[in-house]
Amino acid sequence: MINKLLPLLKYFHALAETGSFTKAAEQLCISQSTVSIQIRKLEQILGVKLLNRKSKHQFALTSEGEALARETSYSFDRLAAQLQIIQSGSVASGEISLSSSASIGTKLLLPVIAKLKNSYPQLTIHLQETAAKKRFFEDKIDIATNSGPPDVGFHSIYLKTITKRMVASVNYLEQQGTPVNLQQLSQHQLVMQARGKNEFQTLFAKSDLDITLLNSQSVSSNLAKLEAVELGLGIGIVPDYLLDSSDDNLVSITSIDLTSVAEDLYLICERRRQYESKIQWLMTELADALKA
């Protein structure tokens, strides 16, 4: 059955991409009637309607058509990328998309990307910030970083353990005092990340303290959290890699154990793509650089 379907998918892909029988025919250098015949043949083999035909030239994709269009778009893009690798004779060329949080992307990945770009000028790595939930297909992500063990549906490479530090500005601690235990910490202004791991909840979960009335300041990211702390808005827990030892405005609070809030960092890709040569190569390059 697959042998019958494959030749027909190029017609459907062109139609779904262009949204027009006329444009699809022009793209494929064939007549509109040929496109229409091939689409009907595809529907007949699959046993479902892919198009709701409004007129001779107008149509809308059915739910089955939309699902197939997403898959063909993904597959044709991957095929084009692989053909480019074969033609160029190098995996270190073309474009690839890498997703991470803003802080990891800025502090850890960009320096590595810059080195790779110098070594492989034909390679372009698009770095994008995405939500914690990785939507590889919808957002066209090739590789992503992941905090904590990823789902079994992903291929992963362990990178390193991200340790964290509790910090506050000098002015804040001079005015409010330095907490030495969780009881005292619960009385302070705490800077938390709105969407992400709540380290303070993890810490307080080990105590019997009532934390329903914590005094907190919410921000959008670890980078914003660090900036809020520097401005004296409270105490925050931030990844070590964001901290500069020469910053005299920040003080580390070391009396409270933060072992429980450390996170393992992984590189992940869709399991079905783990053997693609460019994916394998770039994940290895990134892993080697970040582990170092």
N, C-alpha and C positions, 0 to 999 in steps of 0.2 A: 504493500500500500504506500509506503514511504516513497518508493521510486516514482509512483504516479503523482504524488503530492508535490515533491520538490520543484519540478519545472513550473508548476502553477503558482507557487508562492511568490515568485518574482513579480508576477502580474498583480497579485493582491497587494504586495508590499508597495509597489509603485502607485497603485490606486489609493491606498490608505495614506501614503505620505503626501501625495499631491492633492487629494480630496476632489479629484476631477478625472473623468474618463478621458477628456481631451488632453489634459496635461500628462496623464499616465501614458497615453498613446504616443505623445511627442517624445517623452523620456525614453520609451522603449523602441521608438522608430517603427511603430506598427499602427494599424488602423484602430479606431475606437471599437468597432464591432468585434475585432479580435480580442481586445481586452475584455469586453462583455462576455464573450463566449467562454473564455478561459476562467473567468470568475464563476460563471454558472457551473462549469465543469467541476471546479473546486468545491462549490457548495454541494453538488450532487455526490461527490466522493465522500465528503465529510458528513453528509446527511443533515446539515443545518443551514439556516439562512445567515449569511454574513452581511448582507445589505438589505435595507428597507428602501426600495426604489420608489422615489416620489414622482419621477418623470424619466424620460429617455436619458437625460444628462444629470439629474439630481438624485442624490441618495444620502442615506445616513447609515452608519455602521450599527449593527445590532450589538447586543452585549457580547455575543460570541465573536462578532467581527472585531470589536474593540480589544478583546482579550488576545485574539490572534494578531492584531495589528501591533500591540505592545511587544509580543514575542518575536515577530518578524523584524521589527525595528531593532530590537536588542541583538538578535542573531546576525542580521546583516551588518550592523555596526561592528560586532566582534569579528566577523569574517573579513570585513574590509581592513580592520586593524591587523589581523593575522597575515593577510595578503601583503600588506605594506611591509611587515617584518620580513616576510619571505623575499619580497622584491628587493628590499634594501640590504638584506643579508645581515641585519643587526637588530637585536631586541632593544638596543639603546637609541631608539629613534621614534619619531611620531609623538602622539599625545596620550596621556593617561591621567585619570582623575584620582586624587587622594583626599580623603575626608578625615577631619579631626575636630576636636574642640579648638576654640580660638587660642587658648593658652598653650596647648601642646603644639599647635600649628606654628604659632609665632616663635616660641622659645626653643622647641626641639626640632621641628621638621624643616623650617625655612633655611637654617644654616646647612642642613644636609642637602636640601634641594639645590641650594646655590653651588655647593661643591660638585654635585652630579651634573649640573648644567655646564659648569666649566669643563668637566671631563668629557661630557657627551652633549655637544652643542645642538645636535639634531633631536634631542629629547626635550619634550615640554611636559612638565608635571603641573597640572592644575590643582591647586590647594583650595579646598572649600570647607567652610564650617557648616556642620549639620547638627541636627538634634541628636540626643542620646540614642534614639532608635534609628538605626541605619536603614535607609530605604535604598538599597543598592540599585534596584531596577528603575524605580521612579526618578531618582536623582542622578542616575547614570554614574554611580560610584564604582570605581575599579578596586580600590584598596582603602581601608579605613583603620584608624586606631580604635581600640576598645579598652575601657577601664574595667578590669575584672574578667573572669573566664567567660568567653563568648558562648553563644548557643551552639549546640552540636551541628546545626546546619551550616556553620562556617568553618572554613579552613583557617587555622590560626598559627601564629608564631609568637612565642613569649619574648618580650623585649627586656623589661626590667621592672623592679618594684619601685613605685613612686612613694617616697617617704614625704611626710608633711610636718610643718612646724606651726605652732601657735604664736602669733605675733600681734603686736600693738604698737602704736606710735609712742614716742617718749613722752609727749605732752599728755596723751590720754592716761598713761600709767602714773604720771606725776599727779594728776588730778584725781584719778579713781582708785589707785593702788594696784598692786600686782597680785592676782589670785594664786593661791598655792594648792588649792584643792577644788573639787567639783562644786562643793557647796558655795564657795566664794565666787567661782566662775559663773554660777547661775544668777548672780546678782549684777553681773556686768552687761553692758551693751554688746551683743554678739552680731557679727557681720556674717550673714549666710548667703548661700547661692540659691536663688529661687527655683531653678530647674537643674537638679543634679544631686549628688550624694550629700546628705546633711551630716557632716562629721560630728556636730555637737549632739545630735540625737543619738548617734552611735556611742559617744562617750557617756552621756547621761543614762543610757539604757542599762548600764552596769550599776547604777545607783538607785536608791529609793526616793530620789528627789522629785518633787512635783514641778514639771517643766512646762506646764500648760500656760504659764504666764511669763515666759521668757521675754526679755526686752531685746528685740532683734531688729536689724536693718537688712533688708533683702536687696540683692543685686543680681545681675544677669549671668556673670561668669567669674572664673577665678581671677582674671585680669582686673575686672571691676572690683572684686572683693579686695584685692591688694591695694588698689587705689583708694578705696573707702577707708581701709585701715590706716593708710598713710595720712589721710586727711583727718584722722582722729575720731572716726565714727564708731570705733569699738574694737573688739578683739576678733581676729579671724584666724582660720586654719587654712593655710595655702601650701601648694606643692613646693618642695625644696627648689626645684629648677627655676622658679620665678624669683627667688630671693637673691639679692646682690649683697655679698658680705661687706661691701664698702658703704652700704646705706646706713648712715648714722641715725636716721630718723626712726628706724624700727628696732624693737627689742623682742627677742625670742623668750617665750615663757616656757621654761623647761621642767617645771615642777609637776606637770601633768603628763602622764604617759600617753603617747599618740600611736602606739604600735597598732592598735585596733583599726585605725583609719587609713593605714597605708594601703595602696592599691597596686595590683599587678597590671602592667600595661602590655597589650597585645597588638599585633598587626593582624587584620583579618581580611578575607575575601570570600566571595561565594564559593561553596565547595565545588560546584560544577566548573569553576574557572581556575582551580588551583594548579592545573597542569599547563595552562597557557604559558608559553615561554616568557613573554614580557612580564606577566604577573609574577612568575617564579623569580625571575631575575631581579625585578625591582624590590620585591619583598625581602629578598636576601640582602641586597645592597642597603636598604633602609635599616634592616635589623642589625647588620654588622656595624653600621655607623652609630646607631642609637645605643647599642650595647656598649660601645666604646666610650 
